[in-house]
């Protein structure tokens, strides 16, 4: 099963390791990087210690994560001082030592979590991503502006301070520093949505169901769907809504997964079924989402 939008958005309880004090300057950040769009996933090729890894591009993940098998295959060094505890949708806690990466890049551009420290300290968690090696999360992506051209299946990383087109842009709000929330209109209700390119299907959580007034009785006739995530499985139902609006984007009669998953900060997760329909400009520095023609 695909990794759910909740399970990947794991809570990191351990700290990041110190990787040295050398100044890292990002390389040219304007080359187009191929995106692999298949089976509801958006995958990019990343070099970790100069060895290729296939990572899900995941704006809904707070941290960049690899699987234990990836750590073993790439021969990544385990951090003897720092580990991370991840909590999944099933409630299970899982703790692993972090994996240290001395050099990381994508399309010739250096990747980092902190501008003053080269390399990455990666959380490690068991989850099923098929043939992908992990998740490229917002702790790395937030240092760039993302030009996500889904119709052409390519990503361009732009400097974070590069000005973005403002016409038709949606103002975003930050969540815990690295995640981005967008205001949406769903069937006439004003809701907050997490922008999550790592989720294949958009999801209405318990807070969203309450604000929409959708009861279990009203969802009882909808098709059930069991989804696997870090920490276990949860059951949702595919519900058809009338209209979803995100800035200038309007989707008529969208299907979304409805699940009574607890969440305090937002009402729904927007996945690739919505975000992957067009080209997007995502600026962490400007807190803006643009829709170029």
C-alpha positions in Angstrom: 0.0 0.0 0.0 1.1 3.6 -0.5 2.5 5.5 2.4 -0.3 7.7 3.9 -0.2 11.5 4.3 -0.4 11.1 8.0 2.2 8.5 8.7 4.9 10.3 6.7 4.3 13.5 8.6 6.1 11.9 11.6 7.1 13.7 14.8 10.8 14.0 15.3 11.6 13.8 19.0 15.4 13.5 18.7 17.7 16.4 17.8 19.9 16.8 14.7 23.5 15.9 14.9 26.2 18.6 14.5 28.0 18.0 11.3 30.8 20.6 11.5 31.2 24.3 11.0 32.3 24.6 7.4 30.3 27.1 5.3 28.3 25.5 2.5 27.3 27.5 -0.5 24.5 26.1 -2.6 25.4 25.5 -6.2 23.5 26.8 -9.3 19.8 26.3 -8.4 18.1 26.7 -11.8 18.6 23.4 -13.7 15.5 21.4 -14.4 15.5 18.1 -12.5 13.4 15.2 -13.9 10.4 14.0 -11.8 9.2 10.5 -11.9 5.4 10.6 -11.6 3.9 7.2 -11.2 1.6 5.3 -8.9 0.6 8.5 -7.1 4.2 9.3 -6.2 6.6 12.1 -7.1 10.2 10.7 -7.0 13.5 12.5 -7.6 17.1 11.2 -7.8 19.4 12.4 -5.0 23.1 11.7 -4.5 23.9 10.7 -0.9 27.7 10.4 -0.4 27.9 10.4 -4.2 25.7 7.3 -4.5 22.2 7.6 -6.1 19.0 7.2 -4.1 15.4 7.6 -5.2 13.5 9.9 -2.8 9.9 10.8 -2.7 9.6 14.6 -2.9 7.5 15.3 0.2 6.5 18.8 1.2 4.3 17.2 3.9 7.2 15.6 5.8 8.9 17.7 8.4 12.2 15.7 8.1 14.1 13.9 5.4 13.9 10.2 6.2 15.5 7.0 4.8 14.7 3.4 5.4 17.0 0.9 7.3 17.6 -1.0 4.1 18.8 2.2 2.4 21.2 2.9 5.2 22.6 -0.6 4.7 22.7 -0.5 0.9 24.4 2.9 0.8 26.7 2.1 3.7 25.6 5.3 5.6 27.3 5.9 9.0 25.0 5.6 12.0 25.2 8.5 14.5 26.2 7.1 17.9 24.9 10.2 19.7 21.6 11.1 18.0 18.5 9.0 17.3 15.0 9.9 16.2 11.6 8.6 17.5 8.8 8.6 14.9 5.1 8.3 15.7 2.8 7.0 13.0 -0.9 7.1 12.4 -1.3 3.7 14.2 0.3 5.3 17.4 3.3 3.0 17.4 6.7 4.6 18.4 9.8 3.6 16.5 13.3 4.7 17.4 16.5 4.4 15.3 19.9 6.0 15.3 20.1 8.8 12.7 22.2 8.3 9.6 24.9 10.8 8.8 25.5 11.9 5.2 28.6 14.0 4.5 27.6 15.1 1.0 24.1 15.4 -0.6 23.0 16.9 -3.8 20.2 17.0 -6.4 20.7 18.0 -10.0 24.2 19.4 -9.1 22.7 21.5 -6.3 24.0 20.9 -2.7 21.4 19.9 -0.1 21.6 20.9 3.5 19.5 21.3 6.6 21.3 24.2 8.0 23.2 26.7 5.9 26.3 26.6 8.1 26.6 22.8 8.2 27.2 20.6 5.2 25.6 17.2 4.8 22.5 15.8 6.3 21.4 14.0 9.5 18.7 11.7 8.4 15.9 10.1 10.4 15.5 6.4 9.9 12.1 4.7 9.8 10.5 1.5 8.5 7.9 2.1 5.9 6.9 0.8 2.6 7.7 3.1 -0.3 8.0 0.5 -2.9 11.4 1.0 -4.7 12.0 4.4 -3.2 14.7 4.9 -0.6 13.1 7.5 1.5 11.5 11.0 1.7 13.0 14.3 0.8 11.4 16.5 3.4 10.8 20.2 4.2 13.9 20.5 6.4 15.8 20.4 3.1 13.3 21.8 0.7 12.6 25.0 2.6 16.0 26.4 1.6 14.8 26.8 -2.0 11.8 28.1 -4.0 10.3 25.1 -5.8 9.1 25.3 -9.4 7.1 22.2 -9.7 6.1 21.7 -13.3 4.0 18.5 -13.0 2.7 18.5 -16.6 6.4 18.5 -17.9 7.5 16.2 -15.0 10.3 18.4 -13.9 11.4 20.3 -10.8 13.6 23.5 -10.7 15.2 24.6 -7.5 15.5 28.3 -7.3 17.2 30.5 -4.7 15.0 31.1 -1.7 15.3 34.8 -2.0 14.3 34.9 -5.7 11.1 36.9 -6.1 8.1 34.9 -7.2 5.2 36.1 -9.4 2.5 37.5 -7.1 -0.5 37.5 -9.5 -3.0 34.9 -8.4 -0.6 33.7 -5.6 -2.1 32.2 -2.5 -0.7 33.4 0.9 0.5 30.5 3.0 1.0 30.1 6.7 3.8 28.1 8.3 3.3 25.1 10.6 6.2 24.3 13.0 8.5 26.2 10.7 8.9 23.7 7.8 5.3 22.8 6.7 3.0 25.0 4.7 -0.7 25.5 5.1 -3.0 27.0 2.4 -6.6 28.4 2.8 -9.1 26.5 0.7 -12.8 26.5 0.1 -14.5 23.1 0.2 -18.3 23.0 -0.4 -18.6 26.5 0.9 -16.5 26.0 4.0 -13.2 27.9 4.7 -10.6 25.3 5.7 -6.8 25.0 6.2 -5.0 22.5 4.0 -1.5 21.0 4.4 0.4 21.1 1.0 1.7 17.5 0.8 3.4 16.4 -2.5 4.2 13.1 -0.7 0.5 12.1 -0.5 -1.1 10.4 -3.4 -4.6 11.1 -2.2 -6.0 14.2 -0.5 -7.4 13.5 3.0 -10.0 15.1 5.3 -9.1 14.5 8.9 -11.2 14.5 12.1 -11.0 18.3 12.5 -12.1 18.8 8.9 -15.0 16.3 9.2 -16.2 18.2 12.2 -16.0 21.6 10.5 -17.8 20.2 7.4 -20.5 18.5 9.6 -19.8 15.1 8.1 -20.9 12.3 10.5 -20.0 8.6 10.4 -23.6 8.0 9.3 -23.3 10.2 6.3 -20.1 8.5 5.3 -21.4 5.0 5.8 -22.3 4.5 2.2 -19.0 5.7 0.8 -16.4 3.2 -0.4 -14.0 2.1 2.4 -10.3 2.2 1.9 -7.7 0.7 4.2 -4.4 2.7 4.1 -1.0 1.6 5.5 1.2 4.1 7.3 4.1 4.2 9.7 2.7 2.7 12.9 -0.1 0.6 11.4 -3.3 0.8 9.3 -6.3 3.1 9.4 -9.7 2.9 7.7 -11.1 5.8 5.7 -13.9 6.3 3.1 -13.7 7.9 -0.3 -16.2 10.8 -0.3 -17.2 12.9 -3.2 -17.5 16.6 -2.6 -19.1 19.3 -4.8 -16.3 21.9 -5.3 -12.8 22.6 -4.1 -11.1 26.0 -4.6 -7.4 26.8 -4.0 -6.7 30.3 -5.2 -7.5 30.4 -8.9 -7.7 26.6 -9.1 -11.2 25.1 -9.0 -11.9 21.4 -9.0 -15.4 20.1 -9.6 -16.7 17.0 -7.7 -13.3 16.0 -6.2 -12.9 12.6 -4.4 -11.1 12.7 -1.1 -10.3 10.2 1.6 -12.2 10.9 4.8 -10.8 9.5 8.0 -11.2 10.2 11.7 -7.5 10.9 12.2 -6.8 13.4 15.0 -5.2 16.7 13.9 -5.2 20.0 15.7 -3.5 22.4 13.2 -5.3 21.8 9.9 -8.4 20.3 8.3 -7.2 18.4 5.3 -4.2 17.3 3.3 -3.8 18.2 -0.3 -2.0 15.5 -2.2 -0.8 14.9 -5.7 -4.4 14.1 -6.9 -5.0 17.9 -6.5 -1.5 19.5 -6.6 -0.2 17.4 -9.5 -2.7 18.8 -12.0 -0.7 21.9 -12.9 2.6 23.8 -12.6 3.1 25.3 -9.1 5.6 27.8 -7.7 6.1 27.2 -4.0 8.1 29.8 -2.0 9.0 29.0 1.6 10.6 32.5 2.0 7.6 34.4 0.6 5.1 32.0 2.1 3.3 32.0 -1.3 1.9 29.4 -3.7 1.8 30.6 -7.4 0.0 29.2 -10.4 1.9 30.2 -13.6 0.2 29.7 -16.9 
